[in-house]
Amino acid sequence: MDWLYGRQVVRLACADGAKRRPRRLLATPEGQAWLAAHGVEEHGGPAGLTVERAAARDLDGLTGSREHQGVACLVADYPYAAADELLRRDLLVVLDEVTDPRNLGAIVRSALAAGAGGVVVPRHRSALVTPAAAKASAGASEHLDIARVTNTVSFLTAFKADGGWVYGAAGDAGRLYHALDLSGRTALVFGAEGRGLRPLVRRTCDELAAVPMQGPVDSLNVSVAAALFVYEARRQRDAAAATAAASAGRVAGAHSPATGGRGSSPHRAG
């Protein structure tokens, strides 16, 4: 069982589609007022739960943090997705031994917001979905599939065998991330803080790419790099969809009945 904390985290844990439903919901008077104002009813949150009044110091003790913002909820352990379920997803984020739960949470938040189909982490030597990670994700962890794998290279190899492309972030790469074609089925891979991708993971990638930087800065936090890559993938997909829609509109216009205007039939009377 975990005590999730933070107003946005608790709000999303109480929202439709959340992966684990709160079993208890505690709040200070200020926190309770905020929850009521943001759609979590004062008397009957998720599944009819009554919000229990609590002092801030009590929440400090339950959550082990002072960052609870006056709200907390008790939930079951995080239900990780099966890795096989994510293999067919269109856009994945794969983390190679990222150990800071705050980085994991920030990456999950960006991945969900950009429309990724899930995040994959190693079973060992990796941050897990702890309350701290959930807080850093602003509750996004409660709405995105996250899977653990025993062997990252094996997962990436299976993804490639199923028709996907694998791109890794590397500061020394000769190509920039926005030059990649991220419009197809894609897995974006990010390495550990300070070390980057492990050699075998690096070699498994179809291509490596870097984020352009101007000195004296020579690196970015992994969560920032992940946000740049995943939103570039989102941009390319949106652009491709817009182009396809415009093309379909032109084709439909070319075959529409004569109207005498642009896009009418070439066989119009006249």
TORVO-83593 format. One record per residue (C-alpha): y, x, z; residue number from 1. Coordinates in nm, 4 decimals, padded with zeros to 6 digits. Each point is the difference from the previous one (the first is absolute). Layout:
REM residues N
ATOM      north       east         up   num
ATOM          Y          X          Z   NUM
...
***
This chain:
REM residues 270
ATOM      north       east         up   num
ATOM    00.0000    00.0000    00.0000     1
ATOM    00.3546    00.1156   -00.0759     2
ATOM    00.3419   -00.0986    00.1227     3
ATOM    00.2253   -00.0158   -00.3050     4
ATOM    00.3688    00.0273    00.0724     5
ATOM    00.3343   -00.0317   -00.1733     6
ATOM    00.1672   -00.3142   -00.1293     7
ATOM   -00.0841    00.0380   -00.3694     8
ATOM   -00.3553    00.1089    00.0801     9
ATOM   -00.0640   -00.3043    00.2181    10
ATOM    00.1689   -00.2319   -00.2483    11
ATOM   -00.2283    00.1177   -00.2815    12
ATOM   -00.3042   -00.0063    00.2275    13
ATOM    00.0767   -00.3677    00.0566    14
ATOM    00.0607   -00.0715   -00.3695    15
ATOM   -00.2466   -00.1654   -00.2351    16
ATOM   -00.2512    00.2415   -00.1468    17
ATOM    00.0124    00.2544    00.2818    18
ATOM   -00.3218    00.1948    00.0450    19
ATOM   -00.0325   -00.0610    00.3729    20
ATOM    00.1403   -00.2915    00.1897    21
ATOM    00.1732    00.0513    00.3345    22
ATOM   -00.1945   -00.1059    00.3080    23
ATOM    00.2951    00.0329    00.2358    24
ATOM    00.3703    00.0051   -00.0759    25
ATOM    00.2450    00.1439    00.2541    26
ATOM    00.3762    00.0222   -00.0143    27
ATOM    00.3081    00.0550    00.2088    28
ATOM    00.2551   -00.2841   -00.0120    29
ATOM    00.1927    00.1863   -00.2708    30
ATOM   -00.3159    00.0718   -00.1942    31
ATOM   -00.1132   -00.3598    00.0267    32
ATOM    00.3335   -00.1224   -00.1347    33
ATOM   -00.0308    00.2379   -00.2951    34
ATOM   -00.3537   -00.1162   -00.0785    35
ATOM    00.1048   -00.3650    00.0128    36
ATOM    00.2918    00.0723   -00.2328    37
ATOM   -00.2321    00.1725   -00.2477    38
ATOM   -00.2714   -00.2570   -00.0356    39
ATOM   -00.2272    00.0719    00.2967    40
ATOM    00.0366   -00.3114    00.2087    41
ATOM    00.0852    00.0314    00.3667    42
ATOM   -00.2928   -00.2177    00.1049    43
ATOM   -00.2898    00.0461   -00.2350    44
ATOM    00.0086    00.3149   -00.2080    45
ATOM   -00.3098    00.0791   -00.2044    46
ATOM   -00.2955   -00.2298    00.0646    47
ATOM    00.1958   -00.1879    00.2635    48
ATOM    00.0623    00.2984    00.2247    49
ATOM    00.2668   -00.0432    00.2613    50
ATOM    00.2458    00.2854    00.0271    51
ATOM   -00.0397    00.1561    00.3447    52
ATOM    00.3145    00.1222    00.1716    53
ATOM   -00.0105    00.3676    00.1004    54
ATOM    00.2406    00.2586    00.1351    55
ATOM    00.0869    00.2987   -00.2142    56
ATOM   -00.1673    00.2363    00.2471    57
ATOM   -00.3235   -00.1977   -00.0304    58
ATOM    00.0082    00.0408   -00.3761    59
ATOM    00.0693    00.3708    00.0471    60
ATOM   -00.3238    00.0272    00.1920    61
ATOM   -00.2116   -00.2144   -00.2306    62
ATOM    00.1118    00.1677   -00.3227    63
ATOM    00.0570    00.3522    00.1293    64
ATOM    00.3367   -00.0006   -00.1751    65
ATOM    00.3584   -00.1049    00.0563    66
ATOM    00.0399   -00.0886   -00.3679    67
ATOM   -00.1443   -00.3502    00.0391    68
ATOM    00.3375   -00.1765   -00.0418    69
ATOM   -00.1081   -00.2589    00.2558    70
ATOM   -00.3113   -00.1296   -00.1798    71
ATOM   -00.3711    00.0877   -00.0126    72
ATOM   -00.3254   -00.1649   -00.0994    73
ATOM   -00.3640    00.0690    00.0738    74
ATOM   -00.2282    00.0293   -00.3035    75
ATOM   -00.3523    00.1129   -00.0827    76
ATOM   -00.0724    00.3490   -00.1305    77
ATOM    00.1195    00.0566   -00.3551    78
ATOM   -00.2428   -00.1374   -00.2637    79
ATOM   -00.0228    00.2757   -00.2607    80
ATOM   -00.0896   -00.1067   -00.3525    81
ATOM   -00.3145    00.1230   -00.1729    82
ATOM    00.0786    00.2877   -00.2349    83
ATOM   -00.2025   -00.1609   -00.2795    84
ATOM    00.2345   -00.2982    00.0074    85
ATOM    00.2954    00.2247   -00.0832    86
ATOM   -00.1619    00.1841   -00.2916    87
ATOM    00.0991   -00.2697   -00.2473    88
ATOM    00.3578   -00.0360    00.1203    89
ATOM    00.2747    00.0708   -00.2488    90
ATOM    00.2142    00.2300    00.2130    91
ATOM   -00.1173    00.1947    00.3035    92
ATOM    00.1512    00.2521    00.2380    93
ATOM   -00.2466    00.2613    00.1262    94
ATOM    00.0897    00.2245    00.2940    95
ATOM   -00.1655    00.3388    00.0423    96
ATOM   -00.0063    00.0696    00.3741    97
ATOM    00.3455   -00.1330    00.0851    98
ATOM   -00.0143    00.0115    00.3790    99
ATOM    00.3330   -00.1412    00.1219   100
ATOM   -00.0340   -00.3756    00.0663   101
ATOM    00.3695   -00.0472   -00.0679   102
ATOM   -00.0426    00.1458   -00.3491   103
ATOM   -00.3028   -00.2207   -00.0570   104
ATOM    00.1997   -00.3043    00.1076   105
ATOM    00.2982    00.0848   -00.2195   106
ATOM   -00.2281    00.0530   -00.3010   107
ATOM   -00.1780   -00.3305    00.0599   108
ATOM    00.3362   -00.1754    00.0139   109
ATOM    00.1096    00.1468   -00.3341   110
ATOM   -00.3396   -00.0672   -00.1576   111
ATOM    00.0041   -00.3673    00.0965   112
ATOM    00.3619   -00.0472   -00.1073   113
ATOM   -00.0671    00.1614   -00.3392   114
ATOM   -00.3057   -00.2142   -00.0648   115
ATOM   -00.2771    00.2575    00.0473   116
ATOM   -00.3506   -00.1340    00.0452   117
ATOM   -00.0845    00.2091    00.3040   118
ATOM    00.0032    00.3324    00.1812   119
ATOM   -00.3003    00.2301    00.0431   120
ATOM   -00.0297    00.2567    00.2804   121
ATOM   -00.2767    00.2407    00.1031   122
ATOM   -00.2264   -00.1065    00.2827   123
ATOM    00.0643    00.3314    00.1783   124
ATOM    00.3119    00.2144    00.0521   125
ATOM    00.2335   -00.2838   -00.0864   126
ATOM    00.2397   -00.2348    00.1700   127
ATOM   -00.1435   -00.3460    00.0617   128
ATOM    00.1617   -00.3413    00.0321   129
ATOM    00.1165    00.0261    00.3586   130
ATOM    00.2795   -00.2080    00.1541   131
ATOM    00.2351    00.2915   -00.0730   132
ATOM   -00.1001   -00.0071   -00.3665   133
ATOM    00.0425   -00.3779   -00.0088   134
ATOM    00.3488    00.0387    00.1499   135
ATOM    00.0955    00.2611   -00.2616   136
ATOM   -00.1262   -00.2354   -00.2703   137
ATOM    00.2220   -00.2819    00.1338   138
ATOM   -00.3123   -00.2173    00.0005   139
ATOM   -00.1073    00.0768   -00.3573   140
ATOM   -00.3321    00.1318    00.1300   141
ATOM   -00.0899   -00.3584    00.0926   142
ATOM    00.0207   -00.1075   -00.3660   143
ATOM   -00.1322    00.2932   -00.2066   144
ATOM   -00.3610    00.1080   -00.0475   145
ATOM   -00.0644    00.3438    00.1485   146
ATOM   -00.3387    00.1655   -00.0435   147
ATOM   -00.1600    00.3077    00.1540   148
ATOM   -00.2240    00.2242   -00.2090   149
ATOM   -00.2403    00.2732    00.1047   150
ATOM    00.0795    00.2150   -00.3037   151
ATOM    00.3362   -00.0250   -00.1761   152
ATOM   -00.1149    00.1943   -00.3049   153
ATOM   -00.2993   -00.2306   -00.0488   154
ATOM    00.2260   -00.3048    00.0182   155
ATOM    00.2430    00.1440   -00.2548   156
ATOM   -00.2861    00.0985   -00.2287   157
ATOM   -00.1372   -00.3549    00.0144   158
ATOM    00.3456   -00.1408   -00.0723   159
ATOM    00.0273    00.2221   -00.3076   160
ATOM   -00.3498   -00.0924   -00.1170   161
ATOM    00.1068   -00.3636    00.0148   162
ATOM    00.2904    00.0651   -00.2373   163
ATOM    00.2783    00.0925    00.2398   164
ATOM    00.2351    00.2970   -00.0115   165
ATOM    00.0731    00.2206    00.2999   166
ATOM    00.3353    00.1691    00.0504   167
ATOM    00.0803    00.2332    00.2880   168
ATOM    00.3315    00.0984    00.1531   169
ATOM    00.0539    00.3773    00.0116   170
ATOM    00.3263    00.1845    00.0491   171
ATOM   -00.1027    00.2802   -00.2370   172
ATOM   -00.1019   -00.2271   -00.2882   173
ATOM    00.1624    00.0646   -00.3354   174
ATOM    00.0499   -00.3672   -00.0812   175
ATOM    00.2304   -00.2469    00.1729   176
ATOM   -00.1344   -00.3239    00.1404   177
ATOM    00.2135   -00.2286   -00.2171   178
ATOM   -00.1497    00.1580   -00.3140   179
ATOM   -00.3484   -00.1269    00.0883   180
ATOM   -00.1430   -00.3103   -00.1615   181
ATOM   -00.0667   -00.2153    00.3051   182
ATOM   -00.0295   -00.3292   -00.1848   183
ATOM   -00.3817   -00.0144    00.0037   184
ATOM   -00.2543   -00.0023    00.2828   185
ATOM    00.1258    00.2769    00.2235   186
ATOM   -00.0780    00.1740    00.3267   187
ATOM    00.2862    00.2025    00.1478   188
ATOM   -00.1139    00.2783    00.2334   189
ATOM    00.2093    00.1634    00.2733   190
ATOM   -00.0940    00.2931    00.2194   191
ATOM    00.0414    00.0918    00.3623   192
ATOM    00.3341    00.0848    00.1539   193
ATOM    00.0818    00.3663   -00.0563   194
ATOM   -00.3217    00.0791   -00.1883   195
ATOM   -00.0152   -00.2368   -00.2926   196
ATOM   -00.3142   -00.0920   -00.1873   197
ATOM   -00.3229    00.1787    00.0808   198
ATOM   -00.1243    00.2150   -00.2924   199
ATOM   -00.2919   -00.2214   -00.0995   200
ATOM    00.2096   -00.3160    00.0212   201
ATOM    00.2647    00.1732   -00.2080   202
ATOM   -00.2532    00.0933   -00.2677   203
ATOM   -00.1324   -00.3555   -00.0103   204
ATOM    00.3407   -00.1346   -00.1038   205
ATOM    00.0524   -00.0598   -00.3714   206
ATOM    00.3506    00.1363    00.0331   207
ATOM    00.2419    00.1251    00.2643   208
ATOM    00.3684   -00.0789    00.0180   209
ATOM    00.2983    00.0970    00.2110   210
ATOM    00.3214   -00.1610    00.1201   211
ATOM    00.3119    00.1778   -00.1303   212
ATOM    00.1949    00.1682    00.2785   213
ATOM    00.3060    00.2121    00.0345   214
ATOM   -00.0045    00.2951    00.2400   215
ATOM    00.0014    00.1010    00.2729   216
ATOM   -00.2291   -00.3038    00.0595   217
ATOM   -00.3448    00.0712   -00.1419   218
ATOM   -00.2084   -00.2902    00.1313   219
ATOM    00.0136   -00.3656    00.1021   220
ATOM   -00.1732   -00.1965    00.2708   221
ATOM   -00.3251   -00.1376   -00.1412   222
ATOM    00.1111   -00.3574    00.0587   223
ATOM    00.3138    00.0568   -00.2090   224
ATOM   -00.1979    00.1567   -00.2835   225
ATOM   -00.2485   -00.2871    00.0089   226
ATOM    00.2810   -00.2557   -00.0202   227
ATOM    00.1457    00.1730   -00.3063   228
ATOM   -00.3332    00.0122   -00.1820   229
ATOM   -00.1080   -00.3534    00.0818   230
ATOM    00.3335   -00.1496   -00.0983   231
ATOM   -00.0042    00.1930   -00.3266   232
ATOM   -00.3370   -00.1620   -00.0675   233
ATOM    00.1532   -00.3381    00.0829   234
ATOM    00.2984    00.0691   -00.2294   235
ATOM   -00.2245    00.0938   -00.2913   236
ATOM   -00.2168   -00.3085    00.0482   237
ATOM    00.3003   -00.2299    00.0170   238
ATOM    00.1423    00.1611   -00.3153   239
ATOM   -00.3316   -00.0372   -00.1833   240
ATOM   -00.0260   -00.3642    00.1052   241
ATOM    00.3551   -00.0692   -00.1160   242
ATOM   -00.0688    00.1659   -00.3362   243
ATOM   -00.3198   -00.1999   -00.0452   244
ATOM    00.1791   -00.3241    00.0857   245
ATOM    00.2789    00.0755   -00.2463   246
ATOM   -00.2533    00.0841   -00.2699   247
ATOM   -00.1901   -00.3212    00.0634   248
ATOM    00.3260   -00.1921   -00.0228   249
ATOM    00.0801    00.1548   -00.3368   250
ATOM   -00.3456   -00.0826   -00.1334   251
ATOM    00.0257   -00.3570    00.1251   252
ATOM    00.3447   -00.0324   -00.1546   253
ATOM   -00.1227    00.1296   -00.3346   254
ATOM   -00.2658   -00.2725   -00.0091   255
ATOM    00.2089   -00.2877    00.1343   256
ATOM    00.1047   -00.2965   -00.2161   257
ATOM    00.3131    00.0483   -00.2101   258
ATOM    00.3213   -00.0453    00.1950   259
ATOM    00.2478    00.1650   -00.2309   260
ATOM    00.0800    00.2648    00.2585   261
ATOM   -00.1189    00.3504    00.0901   262
ATOM   -00.3756    00.0147    00.0423   263
ATOM   -00.0641   -00.3046   -00.2197   264
ATOM   -00.2742   -00.0063   -00.2597   265
ATOM    00.0570    00.2215   -00.3065   266
ATOM   -00.1034   -00.3036   -00.2070   267
ATOM    00.2941   -00.2125    00.1089   268
ATOM    00.1566   -00.2210   -00.2654   269
ATOM    00.3064    00.1146   -00.1726   270
***
